[in-house]
Amino acid sequence: MADTSAQSRPHDLPDDVSGTLELLTSGDYIAGRDLATVVYLALAMQRPLLLEGEAGVGKTEIAKVLSSVLGRELIRLQCFEGLDLATAAYEWNYPRQMVAIRIAEAEGRADRVESDIYRRDFLVERPLLAALRERDSAAPVLLIDEIDRADEPFEAFLLEVLSDFQLSIPELGTVRASSPPLVIITSNRTREIHDALRRRCLYHWVNYPSVTDENRILQLKAPGAGDRLRDQVVQFVQKLRDEDLFKRPGVAETIDWANALTQLDAVELRPELVNDTLGALLKYQDDIARIQGSEAARILADILAAD
């Protein structure tokens, strides 16, 4: 079992929660202390981190930021229905194996074919195996994105990787990581994740940001928006999240909308401007139809009345 003491942590990892908060901030990621705490624990204890939350709240971005600020390679496994071993972990290079078999037969070495073709150099690495590979640099950040989109049987395959940072290959043996990767797993909760996988991870629910935090995010991600426009955009989006929508806008949509409005040289929200640009904020026609017109005007009027 890997040593998870503070002394065994790589030198570039933060020493405490405050340091983790500063680390995320240095990567332009605005996080609360609760999120910084669970990220710190995941790094310090070398445990996978399962992040759940609505789409667009910044779960995937956490892995990208950690990769950037720690100078680690980012290895991303994008999950989807039908994801299998060959796509996620490894597969054998069958054309090369066939060539090797033909050569062995021609040279009279048919009895040694099996040992010849099941070698590491005949493996085609996929994300999981690549994350466990021996490397001179620091261990990578492994992002297993949207695990809820994969089939349930795939979760069972992940258990060995998440528990022991190893992968069993029947023909070759067990590949173990000498230095465990930093594993971030995200889920939009389109289905429930099995308890066996949850037990192997630290867990955090990533919520929508507060008004203050979302304003700070726009200052970083939509710097062209003026103070008045930025404040109105944040207030409008925050009120939209209280509406009965099929898909409430996430932080990613807030950033897109603010940048779209900036491209139109907007300095403040107006009813016609909101109606014309709702497609940058809402991604379903039913939601747009519900908000467009009188409802958008009402929300905007409430915001202006509060100024």
N, C-alpha and C positions, 0 to 999 in steps of 0.2 A: 504494500500500500504506500502511496506517495506521502512524503512528509509534508504536512500542511502547516508547520509552525511558521511563525513570522520570520525566523532566521532563513528559511528556505525560499522565501519569496524572491523573485527576480528584483534586481536593484532598481529598475525603472518603475516599479509599482508604488502607489501612494502608501504612506505609513499609517494613515487614519482616515476617518470619514471626511474631515475638513479638507485634507489633501485630495481626496477623490472628487469632492465638490469643485475644488479649484481646477483639477485636471479636466473635468467635463466642461467647465466654463471656458478653459483655454481652447477647447475645440468648438466653441460657440454653441454649446448645448446647455440650455437653461434647465436645471434640475432642482427639485426640492431635496431637502436633507434625507427624506425617507428613501428616495431612489438612490441617492449617493451612498447611503448606508448599505443597501443590499448589493450594489455594485462593488463596494469596498469588500464586503464579506465574500462575494463570489471570487474576487481576485485573491484575497488573502487565504481563503480556505481551498482554493482550486476546485471550486464546485461549479457545475453548469448553472446558468441563470435562465429561468423561464419567465418571459415577459408576456403578459396578456393585456389586452386593451382593444379599444375600437381602432379600426383602420385609420391611419393618418395621424396618430398621436405621438409618433417619434420612437417607436420600439426598434425598428431596423436601424435608425440613425444612431442609436447608442453603440451598436457594434461598429459602425463606420467611424464614429468619433474615437472609440477606444483604439481601433486600429491606427488611426491617424496620430493621436497624441502620444501613443506608446511606441510608435514606429514599428508596429507589427504587421505582417502580411495579413490581409483579409481574405479568407476562404469562405465562399458563400454557397450554400446548398439551398436552392429555391425549391420548396416542396410543391407537389401537384398530385392530383389523383393518378394513380398508377405508377408512382415513383417506385423503382425497384433497386435491387442490389447493384446491378450493372451501371445504373445512372448515379447512384448515391455514393458507392464505395469503390468498386473496382470491377474490371472485367479482364479476361485473358485476351491477348492479342492473337486471335485465331489465325489470321493470315500468316503471321510470322511463325506460329507454331506449326502450321502445315508445311511451310518451307523447311523448317528445322527437321520435321519428320521425314520429308523426302530426302534431305541431305543425309540424315542418319541411316536411312535404309540403303541409300546408294553406297555409303561407306561401310556397310555391314555392321552398324551399331544399333540395330533394332532393339536389342535388349536394354539399351540405355535411354531409349526415347523418352520415357516418362520423367526420368530425373532431369533430362536435358530441357524439356519444354515447360516444366513447372518451376521456373526460376523467377526471381524478382524482376529481371529485365524484360520478361514477357508480360508483365502486368501493365494494364492501362489504369493510371490513377484517376479516381474521381474524388470529389471533395473530402469525404470522410477519411479515406486512406491518405490523401495529401496532407491532411491536418495532423496525422500521426507520424508522418515520415520524419526520420532523423534529419536535422538541419543544423548548420553552423550558427545561424541567427536565432533570435529568441522565438519561442513558440508562437504560432499564429493565433489570430482571432478566428474562431469557427462560428459562422452565422448559419444556423438552421432556421430558415425564414418561412413563416406561415406553416408550421407543422400541422395545423388543423386541416390543411388542404390535402395532406397525404392520407393514404388509407391506414386504418388502425393497425393492421399487421406490420406495417413499417415501423411503428413505435417499438414493437418487441425487438426488432433487429437493432434499434438504437441503444437498447439497455446496456449491452456490453460496452459500447463506446462511452456512454455516459458514466457508467460505474467505475470502469477500470482503465479508461482511455486506451483501449486495445481493440483489435479487430482480428477475429479468427478466420483464416483462409484455409479451408480443408486441405488443399493440395500443397500448401506452402508452410503453414504453421500460424503462429500468432504474431501479429505486428503490434508492438507496444510503443507508446510515446515515451521517450526519455524525459521530456518536459511537457506536461499536459497543456493542450491548447486552451485558450480562454473561450469557453463555449457560451454563446448567447442563442437561446431558442425563443422565437416569437410565435404568438398565436393571436388571431383575431376572434377566436372563440366561436367559429362557425359550427364547431362540434366540440364535445368535451374531450379533453386529453386524459388518457388512462392514468390511474393512480400510481402504477408502477413507474411511469416516467416522471410524474410529479415528485415522487419520493426521492428521486436522484438529483433533484434540482433545488436551488433556492428559488423563491417565487416573489414576483411583484406585479401588481396591477398598475399599469400606466394610465393615469386618468387624463382628462382634458386639463390644460393649464388654467390657473387663475387669471383674472383680468390683468394683474400686474405682470405675471410671468409671460403671458401671451404678448403683451406690449413690448416686453424686453426682447422676446423672440423676433418680433417684427423689426425692432431697431437693428438687429443683427442680419436678418435674412431679407428684409425689404427696406434697405437704407434710403432709397429714393422717396419713400413716403414721408410727407411732412407730419408734424406732431398732431395736427387736428385730424387729418385723414387717418392716421394710424389709430388714434383713440377711437374714432367713429367705427372703423373697420372691426376693431376688437370688440367693442360693445355690441355691434350688430351681430357678429358671429356668436358671441356669448348668448344673446337672446334667441338666436336661431336654434341653438342646442336645446332650448326648452320647448321647442315646437315638436309636434307629432310628425316627424319626418321619417322616410324610409332609410335614409343615410344622413346622419348629422355630419356637418363639416368638421374635419379634423384640422390639426395645426397646418398640415401640408396645404390644405385648401385655403386657409387663412392667408398663408404666404403667397400662394398663387394669385389670390384675389387682390391683395395689396399691390403686388407687382404689376398685375394687369391694369389696375386703376392708375398706377404711376405712369404706365405707358400711354395712357389717355390724358396725361397731364392734369389729373384730378387733384384738387386741393381739399375737397370735402365731398361727402356723399350727397347726392340729390336723387329723388325718386326715379327719374328716367335713367340715370346712370346705374343705379342698383338693378333696375329691370334689364338693362342691356347687358350686364356683366354677370348675371347670376350663374351662367354656365361655367364660370371659373370657380364657383363656390359650391354649387350643388350639381350632382352628377346623375340625377334621375329626373325625367321629365315631370313625373307626378309631383315631386318635391318643388320643382321650379314653378309649376302651375299653381301650387298651393300658396307659394310665397309671393309670386309676381303680382304687381298691381297694388290692390288695397292693403294687403297684409304687409308688404314691404314698406308702403307709405306709413302704416301705423307704427311699425317697429322704428322706423327712422324718426317719426314725430316724437316717440317716447325718448329717443336718444337726445334729440335736439332740445326737448323740454327740460331734460336733466342737466344740460350744459350751464 
